[in-house]
Amino acid sequence: MDRFRGCMLGLAVGDALGMPVEGLTRDEIAGSLGEVREMVAPPRDHFHCGLSPGQYTDDTEQTLILAESIIEAGFFDVERFTSKLALWGRCWTLDPSKNRGVGWTSKTAIQELLRDRPWQEAGLSTPTCGSAMRTAPIGLVYHCNLDLVARYADQQSLPTHSSAGARAGSIAVAVGVALSLLGFAPKRVLEMAATFSERVDRDLGQSLLMAKELLDLDPPEALAEIGTSPMVAETVPAAFYCHLKFEPEESLVVAASAGGDTDSIASIAGALAGASRGSGWIPERWLSCLEERGKIEEVATDLAGVAERICPRM
């Protein structure tokens, strides 16, 4: 139970920690904050300037939408998930102030869903990380069957992200969460995540394996080599690198301080750390101001209940 809680809280605190510096360069972050160790407000001219310390972005919003669709149905149902995505999209379409940084790919695809385009046709082929950042609930619920984890992680990507790279990134994160929950060592988690993702996109799998080979470099050098943009071939390997290289709290600090897509990198790293280590590592200074902490913990409990039915203990 604590690993379910740790995964969901870990991804949310990672998202909130990286939120105020998303899109900034490493040097810009270093010049203003040094390292991102505390929940802070975004600069006044930042696109997240309406959010407060501890609030999360669309990364966590979409993760919760996926989780709640699974809880409601008792299993993953892509039709239900797509309907909930569209309802969410209608909210920020009618009131743009509710848009917490939805990426261009997700935004465009959801607008197509709102025009009644079938989910099988709505997704865009842009290889960004929007489906990888939300896929953790699939890994939690179906952890006893990695083939199902990969299949459903792939399917949940399609309504918004249909490129091979984005689908492979979603698979890598979901498989990584499942294996972390099962207690596999981080290096083995990365290797198996790469194996499963290579079935859809060889380049994504190779990018993950490259991250393992950079562990001896200084972190800024390694992350510069991997890349930290919203492209899935950078965001997902960067998150796995942080998970391999550092203890959980430090992994999120490094991820949030790396520049680029800081909220997504830190969120994925937090999901992996929480699934592996539970919630005890998460500092109270982060949890005390985390938006809707109680709701996130409740969702984690409900996901564990679904998982108990799908993956009964032997």
Protein Blocks (a to p, Z undefined) as FASTA:
>chain_A
ZZmmmmmmmmmmmmmmmmmmgoiafklmmmmnopafbccdddfkbcklmpcehiacfklm
mmmmmmmmmmmnopacfklmmmmmmmmmmmmmmmmmlpghiafklmmmmmmmmnopafkl
mpccbfcfklmmmmmmmmmmmmmpmklmmmmmmmmmmmmmmcfklmmmmmmmmmmmmmmm
nopafklmmmmmmmmmmmmomklmmmmmmmmmmmmpcfklmmmmnopafbfklmmmmmmm
mmmmpcfklmmmmmmmngpjlllmmmmmmmmmmmmnojmlpcfklmmmgghklmmmmmmm
mmmmmmmmmmccZZ
